[in-house]
Amino acid sequence: MSEGKRRIIVAGGGAAGLCAAVIAARNGAEVTVLEKNTFLGKKLSMTGNGRCNLTNLKIDGSYYNAAAKARMKAWLDKFGPLDTIDFFRSLGIVTMSEDGYVYPVSEQASSVVSALESELVRLGVKIVYNSQLKSIEHKDGEASYLVKTSEGLYDCDRVIVATGSLSGAKTTMSTGDGYYICKKLGMNVKDTFPALVGFKTADEDVMPAAGVRSMAEISFYLGEELLTSEKGEVQLLPDGISGIPVMQASREIIRFISENKPVYAVLDLYPDYDEGSFDRLIKEMLKLRDDRSIADLLSGFGNSNINEMILKRMKLSPSMKVSNISESMLTCIFENYRKLKFNIKESNGYQASQVTTGGISIGDINDDFSYDKDPGIYVVGELLDVDGRCGGYNLQFAWSSGYIAGSTASGK
Ligand SMILES: Cc1cc2nc3c(=O)[nH]c(=O)nc-3n(C[C@H](O)[C@H](O)[C@H](O)COP(=O)(O)OP(=O)(O)OC[C@H]3O[C@@H](n4cnc5c(N)ncnc54)[C@H](O)[C@@H]3O)c2cc1C
């Protein structure tokens, strides 16, 4: 190591990299942030629909993928949601909680990016824009590294790789560079898939012509096997399904879909009714079997776009008189509200996804996020094979990994 301050390169100025850089600089290191984009925190500024769901007070390993589950406790014990709230308070960001979901009071993700950037400037961190990390080489016989970028070479004592995943709009520069760079260093890369994403269905002809949102339970099956179920506001679109419950489920089913396995979804629009109470409800509805049209009868039973879709699926005209429909056919119409089936064709892809599942194997990573074969190199954030549910869990992992790597890389 050079005399004096420890020189740390942080590659990637997103959530994890910015947190690592602030902590390392606060600990007295000489920090340089290399950012491929022309500004910092592009993806961070898009989070939580622009409100930035920073973290979640209800958290444990079960909110993360199977590989990460067992190790998450140790990481959250070192830097968890309360530490995140304190950290942002120290940057001047006051937070609020909505049922455990934590947001800045400003409700502006841009304020989070500005606060991190101001702190870097205050601490004298060098920020290099338009700088793309290309490779990292361990200098022979020295405990230091040569970092190659699109705009030059850097010498340093520690490197923190925080270049993110493949998810999000192209303007975020989420091109997955870190996978290749880390692979060249000998790290294992688990297959990647888009997650927290919606799906295209193979039922275009029987999807609602206009998009519609409805509270429902959605269950995904592979053949007869139930893969996962989620409740919440499901979005039905002319070509597919989305919404928070679908996105949450996507992490569990994406691998099967990528292997072209026959996955289908079943939507229950009356999830709070048990079988008995739903049967009683149908019986009540059957008493209304008079001269009104079926569209009229269904208008109080479901959203008009969904009613239209169900009638289309059953090849029934909306103007058909209820009195002309048999009781068994009517029962069948009502039962459809509990078992609407959608055949899943494909995901909406990395561009539309919020996170990437897969990435650098955490089996290669020590508890302080250093690479076990070369502990002067750290890997943090979504580049790792760690992904969480929607609700602040992915940013919490970015802060936790960034904090821990920033602290240890700077020798604290
Ligand atoms: C639309 C959307 C909404 C989201 N909302 C939430 C939310 O509310 N709550 C939540 O917890 N999670 C949310 N997420 C997920 C969350 O944003 C990510 O998990 C998190 O940003 C990952 O942080 P990161 O630092 O690992 O990667 P990023 O934030 O993607 O940062 C990586 C940085 O590295 C830079 N970079 C890439 N390659 C190179 C290179 N070769 N050299 C130099 N720099 C490079 C990129 O330009 C980028 O600035 C959302 C994601 C999306 C897309």
The ligand as an SDF file (V2000), in Angstrom:
LIG
                    3D

 53 58  0  0  0  0  0  0  0  0999 V2000
  -37.5480    1.4450  -12.3470 C   0  0  0  0  0  0  0  0  0  0  0  0
  -36.8920    0.8690  -11.1220 C   0  0  0  0  0  0  0  0  0  0  0  0
  -37.4410    1.1540   -9.8740 C   0  0  0  0  0  0  0  0  0  0  0  0
  -36.8430    0.5920   -8.7240 C   0  0  0  0  0  0  0  0  0  0  0  0
  -37.3810    0.9240   -7.5010 N   0  0  0  0  0  0  0  0  0  0  0  0
  -36.7940    0.4240   -6.3750 C   0  0  0  0  0  0  0  0  0  0  0  0
  -37.2660    0.8150   -5.0800 C   0  0  0  0  0  0  0  0  0  0  0  0
  -38.1280    1.7030   -4.9290 O   0  0  0  0  0  0  0  0  0  0  0  0
  -36.6890    0.2180   -3.9900 N   0  0  0  0  0  0  0  0  0  0  0  0
  -35.6760   -0.7180   -4.1150 C   0  0  0  0  0  0  0  0  0  0  0  0
  -35.2150   -1.2410   -3.0950 O   0  0  0  0  0  0  0  0  0  0  0  0
  -35.1680   -1.0460   -5.3180 N   0  0  0  0  0  0  0  0  0  0  0  0
  -35.6800   -0.4810   -6.4500 C   0  0  0  0  0  0  0  0  0  0  0  0
  -35.1500   -0.7940   -7.6700 N   0  0  0  0  0  0  0  0  0  0  0  0
  -33.9220   -1.6350   -7.7120 C   0  0  0  0  0  0  0  0  0  0  0  0
  -32.6930   -0.7740   -7.3400 C   0  0  0  0  0  0  0  0  0  0  0  0
  -32.7170    0.4250   -8.0860 O   0  0  0  0  0  0  0  0  0  0  0  0
  -31.3780   -1.5070   -7.6200 C   0  0  0  0  0  0  0  0  0  0  0  0
  -31.3860   -2.7530   -6.9540 O   0  0  0  0  0  0  0  0  0  0  0  0
  -30.1770   -0.6980   -7.1480 C   0  0  0  0  0  0  0  0  0  0  0  0
  -30.1330    0.5480   -7.8110 O   0  0  0  0  0  0  0  0  0  0  0  0
  -28.8820   -1.4620   -7.3840 C   0  0  0  0  0  0  0  0  0  0  0  0
  -27.8080   -0.6480   -6.9980 O   0  0  0  0  0  0  0  0  0  0  0  0
  -26.3700   -0.8530   -7.6360 P   0  0  0  0  0  0  0  0  0  0  0  0
  -25.5170    0.2460   -7.0880 O   0  0  0  0  0  0  0  0  0  0  0  0
  -25.9270   -2.2420   -7.4570 O   0  0  0  0  0  0  0  0  0  0  0  0
  -26.5760   -0.6370   -9.2000 O   0  0  0  0  0  0  0  0  0  0  0  0
  -27.0060    0.7290   -9.9980 P   0  0  0  0  0  0  0  0  0  0  0  0
  -27.8370    1.5900   -9.1170 O   0  0  0  0  0  0  0  0  0  0  0  0
  -27.5420    0.2380  -11.2730 O   0  0  0  0  0  0  0  0  0  0  0  0
  -25.6140    1.4360  -10.2210 O   0  0  0  0  0  0  0  0  0  0  0  0
  -24.6080    0.9410  -11.0710 C   0  0  0  0  0  0  0  0  0  0  0  0
  -23.8160    2.1160  -11.6020 C   0  0  0  0  0  0  0  0  0  0  0  0
  -22.6620    1.6440  -12.2960 O   0  0  0  0  0  0  0  0  0  0  0  0
  -22.5130    2.3660  -13.5010 C   0  0  0  0  0  0  0  0  0  0  0  0
  -21.7420    1.5030  -14.4140 N   0  0  0  0  0  0  0  0  0  0  0  0
  -22.1680    0.4230  -15.1040 C   0  0  0  0  0  0  0  0  0  0  0  0
  -21.1230   -0.1370  -15.7620 N   0  0  0  0  0  0  0  0  0  0  0  0
  -20.0310    0.6020  -15.4890 C   0  0  0  0  0  0  0  0  0  0  0  0
  -18.6520    0.5170  -15.8570 C   0  0  0  0  0  0  0  0  0  0  0  0
  -18.1980   -0.4370  -16.6660 N   0  0  0  0  0  0  0  0  0  0  0  0
  -17.7940    1.4780  -15.3740 N   0  0  0  0  0  0  0  0  0  0  0  0
  -18.2410    2.4730  -14.5730 C   0  0  0  0  0  0  0  0  0  0  0  0
  -19.5320    2.5940  -14.1830 N   0  0  0  0  0  0  0  0  0  0  0  0
  -20.4120    1.6600  -14.6200 C   0  0  0  0  0  0  0  0  0  0  0  0
  -23.9440    2.6500  -13.9430 C   0  0  0  0  0  0  0  0  0  0  0  0
  -24.0060    3.7420  -14.8430 O   0  0  0  0  0  0  0  0  0  0  0  0
  -24.5990    2.9530  -12.5920 C   0  0  0  0  0  0  0  0  0  0  0  0
  -24.4870    4.3220  -12.2380 O   0  0  0  0  0  0  0  0  0  0  0  0
  -35.7020   -0.2420   -8.8380 C   0  0  0  0  0  0  0  0  0  0  0  0
  -35.1590   -0.4970  -10.1030 C   0  0  0  0  0  0  0  0  0  0  0  0
  -35.7310    0.0530  -11.2330 C   0  0  0  0  0  0  0  0  0  0  0  0
  -35.1040   -0.2130  -12.5890 C   0  0  0  0  0  0  0  0  0  0  0  0
  1  2  1  0
  2  3  1  0
  2 52  2  0
  3  4  2  0
  4  5  1  0
  4 50  1  0
  5  6  2  0
  6  7  1  0
  6 13  1  0
  7  8  2  0
  7  9  1  0
  9 10  1  0
 10 11  2  0
 10 12  1  0
 12 13  2  0
 13 14  1  0
 14 15  1  0
 14 50  1  0
 15 16  1  0
 16 17  1  0
 16 18  1  0
 18 19  1  0
 18 20  1  0
 20 21  1  0
 20 22  1  0
 22 23  1  0
 23 24  1  0
 24 25  2  0
 24 26  1  0
 24 27  1  0
 27 28  1  0
 28 29  2  0
 28 30  1  0
 28 31  1  0
 31 32  1  0
 32 33  1  0
 33 34  1  0
 33 48  1  0
 34 35  1  0
 35 36  1  0
 35 46  1  0
 36 37  1  0
 36 45  1  0
 37 38  2  0
 38 39  1  0
 39 40  1  0
 39 45  2  0
 40 41  1  0
 40 42  2  0
 42 43  1  0
 43 44  2  0
 44 45  1  0
 46 47  1  0
 46 48  1  0
 48 49  1  0
 50 51  2  0
 51 52  1  0
 52 53  1  0
M  END
$$$$
